[in-house]
């Protein structure tokens, strides 16, 4: 994954966090991008943090505002993508709602 793409994903995540909303089509697109990044870097590890994003994309009645699970997942992804690559590992905490800081584990 290129540095430009890496930076772009961090900017996208920050924009959603700043605006405090994520629409269904945006959630679907974001989940696809993050899933691709996940597979390109370390395989299927870290997919638990995609669950709240995917749940938003599937829920036709969801409000656009971010809930706590989405904030936690988006923050984790942002911190993980912002970390130096040398500091990343394949370890992922079992549950995305148990946010660890800094989220350098993957």
TORPA-4810 file (N, C-alpha, C, O; in nm, 3 decimals):
<nodes>
NODE_1_0.087_-0.117_0.000_0.000_0.000_0.000_0.091_0.124_0.000_0.186_0.132_0.078_X
NODE_2_0.062_0.217_-0.087_0.147_0.334_-0.102_0.126_0.434_0.011_0.023_0.434_0.079_X
NODE_3_0.224_0.519_0.030_0.214_0.623_0.133_0.098_0.718_0.104_0.030_0.763_0.196_X
NODE_4_0.076_0.750_-0.023_-0.036_0.839_-0.059_-0.170_0.778_-0.022_-0.257_0.847_0.032_X
NODE_5_-0.187_0.652_-0.052_-0.313_0.584_-0.018_-0.328_0.575_0.133_-0.437_0.597_0.187_X
NODE_6_-0.219_0.543_0.200_-0.217_0.535_0.346_-0.265_0.668_0.404_-0.353_0.671_0.490_X
NODE_7_-0.206_0.778_0.358_-0.241_0.913_0.405_-0.386_0.947_0.371_-0.457_1.007_0.453_X
NODE_8_-0.431_0.909_0.253_-0.568_0.937_0.209_-0.669_0.869_0.302_-0.769_0.929_0.339_X
NODE_9_-0.642_0.744_0.340_-0.732_0.673_0.430_-0.740_0.740_0.566_-0.848_0.749_0.625_X
NODE_10_-0.626_0.788_0.616_-0.625_0.859_0.745_-0.708_0.986_0.734_-0.784_1.018_0.825_X
NODE_11_-0.694_1.060_0.624_-0.772_1.183_0.604_-0.922_1.154_0.596_-1.002_1.229_0.652_X
NODE_12_-0.959_1.047_0.528_-1.100_1.010_0.517_-1.157_0.977_0.655_-1.265_1.022_0.691_X
NODE_13_-1.083_0.897_0.732_-1.128_0.861_0.866_-1.143_0.984_0.955_-1.240_0.995_1.030_X
NODE_14_-1.046_1.075_0.946_-1.053_1.196_1.027_-1.172_1.282_0.988_-1.235_1.342_1.074_X
NODE_15_-1.202_1.288_0.860_-1.317_1.367_0.813_-1.447_1.312_0.871_-1.531_1.389_0.916_X
NODE_16_-1.464_1.180_0.870_-1.585_1.121_0.928_-1.593_1.148_1.078_-1.701_1.177_1.130_X
NODE_17_-1.481_1.139_1.147_-1.479_1.167_1.290_-1.509_1.314_1.319_-1.582_1.345_1.413_X
NODE_18_-1.454_1.404_1.239_-1.477_1.547_1.258_-1.623_1.586_1.234_-1.679_1.666_1.308_X
NODE_19_-1.683_1.527_1.130_-1.822_1.558_1.098_-1.922_1.478_1.181_-2.041_1.509_1.183_X
NODE_20_-1.872_1.375_1.251_-1.954_1.290_1.337_-2.071_1.226_1.264_-2.179_1.209_1.319_X
NODE_21_-2.047_1.190_1.138_-2.150_1.115_1.067_-2.089_1.030_0.957_-1.985_1.062_0.900_X
NODE_22_-2.160_0.921_0.929_-2.119_0.826_0.827_-2.246_0.768_0.766_-2.320_0.695_0.832_X
NODE_23_-2.270_0.800_0.641_-2.388_0.749_0.572_-2.365_0.606_0.525_-2.251_0.560_0.517_X
NODE_24_-2.473_0.537_0.494_-2.463_0.397_0.452_-2.372_0.378_0.332_-2.286_0.289_0.336_X
NODE_25_-2.386_0.456_0.223_-2.296_0.434_0.108_-2.149_0.462_0.143_-2.059_0.394_0.095_X
NODE_26_-2.128_0.562_0.226_-1.992_0.594_0.269_-1.934_0.480_0.354_-1.817_0.445_0.340_X
NODE_27_-2.017_0.423_0.440_-1.973_0.312_0.524_-1.935_0.192_0.439_-1.835_0.125_0.466_X
NODE_28_-2.014_0.164_0.338_-1.985_0.052_0.249_-1.853_0.074_0.175_-1.771_-0.018_0.166_X
NODE_29_-1.833_0.193_0.123_-1.710_0.224_0.052_-1.589_0.219_0.146_-1.484_0.166_0.111_X
NODE_30_-1.605_0.275_0.264_-1.496_0.275_0.361_-1.460_0.133_0.404_-1.342_0.099_0.415_X
NODE_31_-1.561_0.050_0.427_-1.535_-0.090_0.466_-1.458_-0.162_0.356_-1.368_-0.240_0.386_X
NODE_32_-1.493_-0.137_0.232_-1.421_-0.199_0.121_-1.276_-0.155_0.116_-1.186_-0.237_0.096_X
NODE_33_-1.252_-0.026_0.135_-1.115_0.026_0.133_-1.033_-0.032_0.248_-0.920_-0.076_0.228_X
NODE_34_-1.091_-0.031_0.368_-1.017_-0.081_0.484_-0.996_-0.232_0.476_-0.891_-0.281_0.517_X
NODE_35_-1.092_-0.305_0.423_-1.077_-0.449_0.405_-0.964_-0.477_0.307_-0.883_-0.567_0.329_X
NODE_36_-0.958_-0.400_0.199_-0.851_-0.416_0.101_-0.716_-0.388_0.165_-0.621_-0.463_0.146_X
NODE_37_-0.708_-0.277_0.242_-0.582_-0.242_0.308_-0.541_-0.352_0.406_-0.423_-0.388_0.415_X
NODE_38_-0.638_-0.404_0.476_-0.613_-0.511_0.573_-0.556_-0.634_0.503_-0.456_-0.691_0.548_X
NODE_39_-0.618_-0.674_0.394_-0.572_-0.791_0.319_-0.437_-0.767_0.252_-0.354_-0.857_0.246_X
NODE_40_-0.416_-0.645_0.203_-0.291_-0.614_0.134_-0.172_-0.615_0.230_-0.060_-0.647_0.191_X
NODE_41_-0.198_-0.580_0.356_-0.087_-0.568_0.450_-0.063_-0.695_0.531_0.049_-0.745_0.535_X
NODE_42_-0.167_-0.749_0.593_-0.147_-0.858_0.687_-0.248_-0.972_0.674_-0.257_-1.054_0.765_X
NODE_43_-0.321_-0.979_0.570_-0.420_-1.084_0.559_-0.550_-1.044_0.626_-0.589_-0.928_0.621_X
NODE_44_-0.616_-1.139_0.688_-0.750_-1.114_0.741_-0.750_-1.061_0.884_-0.857_-1.039_0.940_X
NODE_45_-0.637_-1.041_0.944_-0.630_-0.990_1.081_-0.689_-0.850_1.089_-0.673_-0.771_0.996_X
NODE_46_-0.757_-0.820_1.196_-0.811_-0.686_1.218_-0.951_-0.665_1.165_-1.003_-0.553_1.172_X
NODE_47_-1.011_-0.769_1.112_-1.144_-0.752_1.053_-1.251_-0.725_1.157_-1.360_-0.678_1.122_X
NODE_48_-1.224_-0.753_1.284_-1.322_-0.725_1.389_-1.352_-0.576_1.396_-1.463_-0.536_1.433_X
NODE_49_-1.256_-0.494_1.360_-1.276_-0.349_1.364_-1.354_-0.299_1.243_-1.388_-0.181_1.236_X
NODE_50_-1.383_-0.388_1.149_-1.470_-0.353_1.037_-1.617_-0.377_1.070_-1.705_-0.324_1.002_X
NODE_51_-1.644_-0.455_1.173_-1.783_-0.492_1.205_-1.877_-0.373_1.224_-1.985_-0.373_1.165_X
NODE_52_-1.841_-0.272_1.304_-1.933_-0.159_1.320_-1.955_-0.082_1.189_-2.064_-0.029_1.165_X
NODE_53_-1.852_-0.075_1.106_-1.863_-0.005_0.977_-1.954_-0.083_0.884_-2.040_-0.024_0.818_X
NODE_54_-1.937_-0.214_0.879_-2.024_-0.298_0.796_-2.168_-0.296_0.847_-2.262_-0.295_0.767_X
NODE_55_-2.185_-0.296_0.979_-2.320_-0.291_1.035_-2.390_-0.164_0.992_-2.510_-0.166_0.962_X
NODE_56_-2.319_-0.053_0.988_-2.379_0.073_0.942_-2.418_0.064_0.795_-2.524_0.113_0.756_X
NODE_57_-2.335_0.001_0.715_-2.366_-0.008_0.571_-2.487_-0.096_0.544_-2.555_-0.077_0.443_X
NODE_58_-2.515_-0.193_0.631_-2.628_-0.284_0.611_-2.758_-0.231_0.671_-2.866_-0.270_0.626_X
NODE_59_-2.750_-0.144_0.769_-2.868_-0.099_0.842_-2.939_0.013_0.766_-2.890_0.125_0.759_X
NODE_60_-3.056_-0.019_0.711_-3.130_0.080_0.633_-3.194_0.189_0.719_-3.231_0.294_0.667_X
NODE_61_-3.206_0.165_0.847_-3.271_0.261_0.937_-3.172_0.336_1.025_-3.213_0.407_1.117_X
NODE_62_-3.043_0.322_0.998_-2.943_0.387_1.082_-2.941_0.537_1.059_-2.954_0.585_0.947_X
NODE_63_-2.925_0.610_1.168_-2.907_0.755_1.158_-2.763_0.781_1.111_-2.676_0.698_1.133_X
NODE_64_-2.739_0.895_1.047_-2.604_0.921_0.998_-2.501_0.951_1.107_-2.381_0.941_1.083_X
NODE_65_-2.547_0.989_1.228_-2.454_1.020_1.335_-2.377_0.895_1.378_-2.429_0.784_1.372_X
NODE_66_-2.254_0.916_1.420_-2.171_0.806_1.465_-2.214_0.760_1.604_-2.238_0.842_1.692_X
NODE_67_-2.224_0.629_1.622_-2.247_0.575_1.756_-2.112_0.542_1.819_-2.008_0.556_1.754_X
NODE_68_-2.112_0.499_1.943_-1.987_0.475_2.014_-1.903_0.366_1.948_-1.780_0.378_1.943_X
NODE_69_-1.965_0.260_1.898_-1.890_0.153_1.832_-1.820_0.205_1.707_-1.705_0.169_1.680_X
NODE_70_-1.888_0.290_1.630_-1.826_0.346_1.511_-1.712_0.441_1.545_-1.607_0.437_1.481_X
NODE_71_-1.732_0.524_1.646_-1.624_0.615_1.687_-1.501_0.536_1.728_-1.389_0.570_1.691_X
NODE_72_-1.522_0.431_1.805_-1.412_0.347_1.850_-1.341_0.281_1.733_-1.218_0.282_1.726_X
NODE_73_-1.417_0.224_1.641_-1.358_0.156_1.526_-1.284_0.254_1.435_-1.172_0.227_1.393_X
NODE_74_-1.346_0.368_1.405_-1.281_0.467_1.319_-1.155_0.523_1.383_-1.055_0.546_1.315_X
NODE_75_-1.159_0.544_1.513_-1.041_0.594_1.584_-0.929_0.491_1.582_-0.813_0.525_1.562_X
NODE_76_-0.966_0.364_1.603_-0.865_0.258_1.599_-0.799_0.252_1.462_-0.677_0.248_1.451_X
NODE_77_-0.880_0.252_1.357_-0.825_0.247_1.221_-0.737_0.368_1.194_-0.631_0.355_1.133_X
NODE_78_-0.780_0.485_1.237_-0.701_0.606_1.214_-0.567_0.597_1.285_-0.463_0.629_1.226_X
NODE_79_-0.567_0.554_1.409_-0.442_0.541_1.483_-0.353_0.432_1.424_-0.232_0.447_1.414_X
NODE_80_-0.416_0.322_1.385_-0.338_0.213_1.327_-0.273_0.258_1.196_-0.155_0.230_1.174_X
NODE_81_-0.346_0.326_1.110_-0.291_0.372_0.983_-0.193_0.488_1.001_-0.110_0.513_0.913_X
NODE_82_-0.201_0.559_1.113_-0.110_0.670_1.140_0.021_0.622_1.202_0.119_0.697_1.204_X
NODE_83_0.025_0.501_1.252_0.143_0.449_1.319_0.252_0.417_1.216_0.222_0.382_1.102_X
NODE_84_0.379_0.429_1.258_0.487_0.386_1.168_0.473_0.238_1.137_0.440_0.158_1.225_X
NODE_85_0.496_0.203_1.015_0.476_0.063_0.974_0.561_-0.034_1.055_0.519_-0.147_1.080_X
NODE_86_0.681_0.009_1.095_0.768_-0.080_1.171_0.709_-0.115_1.308_0.744_-0.217_1.366_X
NODE_87_0.619_-0.031_1.359_0.558_-0.054_1.490_0.435_-0.142_1.485_0.382_-0.181_1.589_X
NODE_88_0.387_-0.175_1.367_0.265_-0.253_1.354_0.295_-0.402_1.373_0.400_-0.451_1.333_X
NODE_89_0.200_-0.471_1.433_0.211_-0.615_1.448_0.079_-0.678_1.405_-0.017_-0.607_1.375_X
NODE_90_0.075_-0.809_1.402_-0.045_-0.879_1.359_-0.144_-0.901_1.473_-0.253_-0.951_1.448_X
NODE_91_-0.109_-0.866_1.595_-0.198_-0.888_1.709_-0.313_-0.789_1.705_-0.292_-0.668_1.690_X
NODE_92_-0.435_-0.840_1.719_-0.554_-0.755_1.725_-0.630_-0.789_1.851_-0.658_-0.906_1.875_X
NODE_93_-0.664_-0.688_1.934_-0.747_-0.718_2.050_-0.878_-0.783_2.005_-0.928_-0.753_1.896_X
NODE_94_-0.932_-0.870_2.087_-1.048_-0.950_2.048_-1.172_-0.868_2.016_-1.248_-0.905_1.928_X
NODE_95_-1.193_-0.757_2.085_-1.317_-0.681_2.066_-1.286_-0.535_2.035_-1.209_-0.472_2.108_X
NODE_96_-1.344_-0.480_1.928_-1.314_-0.342_1.894_-1.363_-0.241_1.996_-1.311_-0.129_2.000_X
NODE_97_-1.459_-0.276_2.079_-1.508_-0.179_2.176_-1.413_-0.167_2.296_-1.431_-0.079_2.380_X
NODE_98_-1.315_-0.253_2.303_-1.212_-0.241_2.407_-1.092_-0.172_2.346_-0.992_-0.235_2.311_X
NODE_99_-1.104_-0.044_2.333_-1.006_0.039_2.264_-0.878_0.051_2.346_-0.882_0.084_2.464_X
NODE_100_-0.766_0.024_2.283_-0.637_0.040_2.348_-0.563_0.155_2.284_-0.571_0.174_2.163_X
NODE_101_-0.494_0.230_2.362_-0.422_0.346_2.308_-0.276_0.336_2.347_-0.247_0.308_2.463_X
NODE_102_-0.185_0.356_2.257_-0.208_0.372_2.114_-0.238_0.239_2.048_-0.190_0.134_2.093_X
NODE_103_-0.315_0.242_1.944_-0.358_0.120_1.877_-0.256_0.079_1.774_-0.279_0.090_1.654_X
NODE_104_-0.143_0.034_1.820_-0.037_-0.008_1.730_-0.042_-0.157_1.703_0.037_-0.208_1.623_X
NODE_105_-0.131_-0.226_1.767_-0.142_-0.370_1.745_-0.239_-0.394_1.630_-0.344_-0.330_1.621_X
NODE_106_-0.205_-0.487_1.545_-0.293_-0.523_1.435_-0.303_-0.669_1.422_-0.373_-0.718_1.334_X
</nodes>
